[in-house]
Amino acid sequence: MSFAKVSQNSVSKPLSAVVKNTQTLIRFESVTPSQGGAIDWLSNELTVLGFNCEQFICEGVTNLIAYVNFEQEGPCVAFSGHIDVVPAESGNWLSPPFAGNIINNAVYGRGAADMKGGVAAMLGATKALLNNTKNKKGRFYWLITSDEEGEAEFGSEEIAARLAKNNIQLDGCIVGEPTSSTHVGDTIKNGRRGAISSRIKVHGKAGHVAYPQNTINAAHIAGNIVNCLSNLTWPEDEPSSKTTLQVTGININNVIDNLVPSECEITFNVRYSHGYTSSTIKHCISTALSEYAQHLEMEWERACEPYYTAPTNGWSLLQQLEHTIYAQTGNYPMLSTSGGTSDGRFFANQHTQVIECGVKNSTIHQVNEHVPVDDLLKIEAIYTDLLARIFSHK
């Protein structure tokens, strides 16, 4: 791994706490599922603030549930996030990926945007809430895992199960994933599409290419299947959430040019609207391919259900966040359900409103992932304002 020589011009004024904490978190090499010390550090910080902290390990994944009760009854709201990161692939990094250096007034490093910067900003907002806001109401949770970037089997899903086992029902959950596009606060996620993958094995009959009448060409059948999949329509789509299907592989294990292949494998992924469930997606596709049923075997993999938080009357996390962003930026955010899946799906239900809001996502998972210092300050201000609105007794 090489590092380009770039002058590290530091900001003119002393670094704010949110920048220092982002650097600290980046320096924990917490590649999934390792927490690398990051959750231990967070737990200590929250304990000092008066939170009750519980860490538990599930199949090598470290999870943190922390909470604080305020003086009066009120909403039960959580901040959800992850400190694990994808590996820092070799490439032309401007500085070591776990150094957290400041270059051109931005913090560089793996996880800077996804989502250690968000965690640091929420920590700053949490300190402001506890130190500055009087007459607080409700209960405030922190729900942090080291298993979001992997299969997500032993992280937030286990946290949600533990909350349910203890009869803890969240009214709202703020997920600090990077959601912004051009400016911090310009886009928030009030839902995510579902995702499911499939592997189709097409069976034919091999034979000499000169005598096709004696064969069943698995590749030809596969071509028809791919054409069918690519032309599917999705009438149950919601206007704000469109279903897309992408074929990701067509594989034939045949190195002989005069042999009709007897086997072909197709892989595809569906990102689907909250108008569907994984079961209805399976039914739609199986029905569409029914004429080829005798020639294929279909396996489904990695189903992730969608979630959606609609505008609502009464207590509304979405409305509070919209007003907060307007107050801090002068503009209302765009609502979106695009992008990949997130841990928000594990906490969303008919009662719990889940909204995702964070810094820009333009460099996540890339070489030279970074977050501008100004963006950290802006998202910290948004979180601070939002927490005050939620937990203030006014």
JOWOCOR-V723401 format. One record per run of one state. SS is the DSSP state (hx for helix, st for strand, lp for the rest). FROM is the first residue (numbers start at 1). LEN is the number of residues. If there is no record, write none. Layout:
ss: [SS;SS]
from: [FROM;FROM]
len: [LEN;LEN]
This chain:
ss: [lp;st;lp;hx;lp;st;lp;hx;lp;st;lp;st;lp;st;lp;st;lp;st;lp;st;lp;st;lp;hx;lp;st;lp;hx;lp;st;lp;st;lp;st;lp;st;lp;st;lp;st;lp;st;hx;lp;st;lp;hx;lp;st;lp;st;lp;st;lp;st;lp;st;lp;hx;lp;hx;st;lp;st;lp;hx;lp;st;lp;hx;lp;st;lp;st;lp;st;hx;st;lp]
from: [1;2;4;17;27;31;32;38;49;52;59;61;70;72;83;85;86;92;94;102;104;106;109;112;133;136;146;156;166;172;176;180;181;187;190;191;193;194;204;205;206;207;209;215;216;217;218;231;238;239;241;242;244;252;259;261;263;273;278;289;290;296;305;307;309;317;330;334;337;344;348;353;357;360;361;370;373;392;393]
len: [1;2;13;10;4;1;6;11;3;7;2;9;2;11;2;1;6;2;8;2;2;3;3;21;3;10;10;10;6;4;4;1;6;3;1;2;1;10;1;1;1;2;6;1;1;1;13;7;1;2;1;2;8;7;2;2;10;5;11;1;6;9;2;2;8;13;4;3;7;4;5;4;3;1;9;3;19;1;2]
